Structures are given as structure tokens and as C-alpha cells.
Amino acid sequence: MMKLVLQGSALTVDAANEIAKSVQGQLQSKNGFVTIKSENITGAQLQSLRVDYPFDINVLPEDFDPMATKLLITDMDSTLINIECVDEIADFINVKPQVAAITEAAMRGEIDFETSLRQRVSLLKGLEVSALDRVYEERLRLNPGAEIMLNRLKQQGIKTALVSGGFTFFTERLKKRLDLDFTMANVLGEHNGLLTGEVIGDVCGAQAKADF
């Protein structure tokens, strides 16, 4: 038996009923989300549902106990926050379209993350580090519900980690602002107040996140 969890602003009663019917499952509405228990869902079927519906569809074992949760790990860009930081940084030197195109290619799996990150960061060479402050102050916003969620997790004694393919400039500020327990991200090279266009040390990508 598996449990599907449906959640998102686009989730509707009709869509939930359609999915429950397609997987021959038992539907239960919760506060802000829907669960469906089913013995008949396959990996291919799950992937198809994710393509067909504009909201999150995730799987949990039936015996999953949320009260036993000890740690939440979240991504940063377009997850905890509303922007892709590297794209917004690039906007200050008029290379946002080029950087965004590389970002999108990486998300489509056309190039690996490490290569894409180094390509994007190289385009930032010579930018004043102060531009990152402006991105943080003027453009970065927490996504709706993020701060409430983190506060409730803290009240329940659950640790929080921000693990990102983005940059420590932002993760460390968010760690302090939100009282997070752990962070991991990439370090941007800088010299004399300017970005060098390099990532310092190993890239924090998929494998580093998994190892964390």
C-alpha cells in the first residue's frame, strides 16, 4: 500500500477525485492537502500523473509517521525563495538572458549541473559584490508559507537544513534570518570587491546534496 500526497494552489476536488479513480485509491481530504491510498500505482503511472496535473504529487510509505520526523531539508532557489539568484545577479550586468538559458538547459537535463553552474558564474566576472546585496534586499522574497512552516517545525523540535546549488552569500543570510540549523551551498570567488567568475572548491550539486 502506498500513499499519494497531493498539494498545491492548483489542486481541485475534481482533480483529486480523477486521480483517486485512476489509481483505484481511497481519498482523504486534509487541511491544505489530499491523500490517496492505493495498491495499484506504478512508477510510470506516477510520472504520467505529474505531467498531467499542475500540482505536487508525491509518494509516502503507508507507515510514514510525520511525528517521527527529525529533519527538513529544503532547496533554496524557486523553492524556499521566489527567485533564481544567479539569474537576478546576472541582470545587473545585462547577461540575464544568457544565464537563464543555461539554467533552463540544465533543468531540462541537456547539460550537467556542475558545467552549467561554472558557465553561468563565469558570465558574472567583474560584477561588484555589492550587487548581491541588492539582489538579497530588493528581489529575494520568501515563498508564501515558508516562514510559518519553519517556525512550526522549530516548535516541534525538528531541525532544518538549507541545501542549495546556489550561493553561500544567500544561504548564510537566510540561515541567520530564519534561524536554520544547517546550510550548504557554493562559494563565489571574489577579489577586491569584484566577482572573479569562479566557484571556489567543489560544486554543491546533486551528489553533494545526496551525501548531505
C-alpha positions as CSV (number, residue, x, y, z in Angstrom):
1,M,0.0,0.0,0.0
2,M,1.3,3.4,-0.9
3,K,0.1,6.9,0.0
4,L,-0.1,9.7,-2.6
5,V,0.1,13.2,-1.2
6,L,-1.5,15.9,-3.4
7,Q,-0.8,19.5,-2.6
8,G,-0.6,22.9,-4.4
9,S,-2.6,26.0,-5.2
10,A,-4.0,24.4,-8.4
11,L,-5.3,21.3,-6.6
12,T,-9.1,20.9,-7.0
13,V,-11.6,18.4,-5.7
14,D,-12.4,17.2,-9.2
15,A,-8.7,16.6,-10.0
16,A,-8.2,14.7,-6.7
17,N,-11.2,12.5,-7.5
18,E,-9.9,11.9,-11.0
19,I,-6.6,10.7,-9.6
20,A,-8.2,8.6,-6.9
21,K,-10.3,6.9,-9.6
22,S,-7.4,6.3,-11.9
23,V,-5.3,4.5,-9.2
24,Q,-8.3,2.8,-7.6
25,G,-7.5,4.5,-4.4
26,Q,-9.1,5.7,-1.2
27,L,-9.2,9.5,-1.0
28,Q,-9.0,11.6,2.2
29,S,-9.0,15.4,2.4
30,K,-6.8,17.1,4.9
31,N,-6.2,20.7,5.8
32,G,-4.5,22.0,2.7
33,F,-3.7,18.7,1.0
34,V,-5.2,15.4,-0.1
35,T,-4.0,11.8,0.5
36,I,-4.9,8.8,-1.6
37,K,-4.1,5.3,-0.5
38,S,-3.6,2.8,-3.3
39,E,-2.1,-0.6,-4.0
40,N,-2.2,-0.2,-7.8
41,I,0.1,2.7,-8.7
42,T,3.2,2.2,-10.7
43,G,6.3,4.4,-11.2
44,A,5.2,5.1,-14.8
45,Q,1.7,6.0,-13.8
46,L,3.0,8.3,-11.1
47,Q,5.2,10.1,-13.6
48,S,2.3,10.4,-16.0
49,L,0.2,12.0,-13.3
50,R,2.9,14.5,-12.5
51,V,2.9,15.5,-16.2
52,D,-0.9,15.8,-16.4
53,Y,-1.6,17.8,-13.3
54,P,-0.2,21.2,-12.2
55,F,0.4,20.5,-8.6
56,D,2.7,18.4,-6.4
57,I,2.1,14.6,-6.3
58,N,4.4,12.7,-4.0
59,V,4.6,9.2,-2.5
60,L,5.0,8.2,1.1
61,P,5.0,4.7,2.6
62,E,1.7,3.9,4.3
63,D,3.5,3.6,7.7
64,F,5.2,7.0,7.4
65,D,4.8,8.8,10.7
66,P,5.2,12.6,10.4
67,M,5.5,12.9,14.1
68,A,8.8,10.9,13.8
69,T,10.3,13.5,11.5
70,K,13.6,14.9,12.8
71,L,15.0,16.9,9.9
72,L,13.6,19.0,7.0
73,I,16.0,19.6,4.1
74,T,14.9,22.2,1.6
75,D,16.3,23.7,-1.6
76,M,16.6,27.5,-1.9
77,D,16.0,28.9,-5.4
78,S,12.4,28.9,-6.6
79,T,11.6,26.7,-3.5
80,L,12.2,28.4,-0.2
81,I,12.6,31.7,-2.1
82,N,10.9,33.2,-5.1
83,I,13.8,33.7,-7.4
84,E,16.8,32.0,-9.1
85,C,19.5,34.1,-7.5
86,V,22.1,33.6,-10.3
87,D,19.6,34.9,-12.9
88,E,18.9,38.0,-10.8
89,I,22.6,38.7,-10.2
90,A,23.2,38.4,-14.0
91,D,20.6,41.1,-14.6
92,F,23.0,43.7,-13.1
93,I,25.4,43.2,-16.0
94,N,22.8,42.6,-18.7
95,V,23.5,38.9,-19.2
96,K,20.3,37.6,-17.6
97,P,19.0,36.0,-20.9
98,Q,22.3,34.1,-21.4
99,V,22.4,32.9,-17.8
100,A,18.7,32.0,-17.8
101,A,19.1,30.0,-21.0
102,I,21.9,27.9,-19.4
103,T,19.7,27.5,-16.2
104,E,16.8,26.2,-18.3
105,A,19.1,23.8,-20.3
106,A,20.3,22.3,-17.0
107,M,16.8,21.9,-15.7
108,R,15.9,20.0,-18.9
109,G,18.9,17.7,-18.4
110,E,20.7,18.9,-21.5
111,I,23.9,19.8,-19.6
112,D,25.1,18.6,-16.2
113,F,24.6,20.9,-13.2
114,E,28.3,21.5,-12.5
115,T,29.1,22.5,-16.0
116,S,26.1,24.8,-16.2
117,L,26.9,26.4,-12.9
118,R,30.5,27.2,-13.8
119,Q,29.3,28.6,-17.2
120,R,26.8,30.9,-15.5
121,V,29.2,32.1,-12.9
122,S,31.9,32.8,-15.5
123,L,29.5,35.3,-17.0
124,L,29.4,37.2,-13.7
125,K,33.1,38.1,-13.7
126,G,33.8,41.7,-12.8
127,L,30.5,42.4,-11.2
128,E,30.7,44.3,-7.9
129,V,29.9,42.1,-4.9
130,S,27.5,44.8,-3.7
131,A,25.1,43.7,-6.4
132,L,24.5,40.6,-4.5
133,D,23.3,42.7,-1.5
134,R,20.9,44.4,-3.8
135,V,19.5,41.1,-5.1
136,Y,19.0,40.0,-1.5
137,E,17.4,43.2,-0.3
138,E,15.4,44.2,-3.4
139,R,14.4,41.0,-5.1
140,L,14.7,38.0,-2.8
141,R,11.4,37.1,-1.1
142,L,10.4,34.0,0.9
143,N,7.7,32.0,-0.8
144,P,4.3,32.1,0.8
145,G,4.1,29.9,3.9
146,A,7.8,29.3,4.2
147,E,8.4,31.2,7.4
148,I,5.3,29.8,9.0
149,M,6.3,26.3,8.2
150,L,9.8,26.7,9.5
151,N,8.5,28.2,12.8
152,R,6.2,25.3,13.3
153,L,8.9,22.8,12.7
154,K,11.1,24.5,15.3
155,Q,8.2,24.4,17.8
156,Q,8.1,20.6,17.2
157,G,11.9,20.2,17.7
158,I,12.6,19.4,14.0
159,K,15.9,20.6,12.6
160,T,16.1,22.5,9.4
161,A,18.7,22.5,6.6
162,L,19.0,24.7,3.5
163,V,21.0,22.7,0.9
164,S,21.4,24.6,-2.4
165,G,23.1,24.6,-5.7
166,G,23.1,28.4,-5.2
167,F,25.5,30.5,-3.3
168,T,26.6,30.8,0.3
169,F,26.1,34.6,0.1
170,F,22.4,34.0,0.3
171,T,22.1,30.7,2.3
172,E,24.1,32.2,5.2
173,R,21.9,35.3,5.3
174,L,18.8,33.1,5.2
175,K,20.3,30.9,7.9
176,K,20.7,33.9,10.3
177,R,17.3,35.4,9.3
178,L,15.3,32.2,9.7
179,D,17.4,30.5,12.5
180,L,18.2,27.5,10.3
181,D,20.3,24.7,11.7
182,F,22.4,23.8,8.7
183,T,23.3,25.2,5.3
184,M,25.4,24.0,2.3
185,A,25.9,25.9,-1.0
186,N,28.5,27.1,-3.5
187,V,31.1,29.8,-2.7
188,L,31.6,32.6,-5.2
189,G,35.1,33.8,-5.8
190,E,35.7,37.4,-5.2
191,H,38.7,39.8,-5.2
192,N,38.9,43.5,-4.4
193,G,35.1,43.7,-4.2
194,L,34.5,42.1,-7.6
195,L,33.4,38.6,-8.5
196,T,36.1,36.5,-10.2
197,G,33.7,34.4,-12.2
198,E,34.8,31.3,-10.4
199,V,33.2,28.8,-8.0
200,I,35.6,28.1,-5.1
201,G,36.1,24.5,-4.2
202,D,33.8,21.6,-5.1
203,V,30.4,22.3,-6.6
204,C,27.4,21.6,-4.4
205,G,25.3,19.7,-6.9
206,A,23.1,16.6,-6.9
207,Q,25.7,14.2,-5.4
208,A,26.7,16.6,-2.7
209,K,23.1,17.1,-1.8
210,A,22.6,13.3,-1.6
211,D,25.7,12.9,0.5
212,F,24.4,15.6,2.9
